[in-house]
Amino acid sequence: MPEKEVGRVSHYFSKISVAAVDLTDTLAVGDKIHIKGHTTDFEQIVESMQIEHENVVKATKGQSVGIKVKDHVREHDTVYKVTE
């Protein structure tokens, strides 16, 4: 499936399983993402996204968002949006 890079993980909060992602493109709740790094490689649907602890449905380039992730991610992992 085609993928498009939409950001990078800047921080991972392990207690709450949230990745802070610096966006280089638009991302929305409901989008399918693929997170890939040295030891990370999984896909999931974005179920919730926050900016400064406020829920948002869409974020754009330049913003930093918190995304609940189902697996451990690491700083500098790349986030791709999977396009069907």
Order of alpha helices (4+ residues) and beta strands (2+ residues): beta-beta-beta-beta-beta-beta-beta-beta-beta-beta
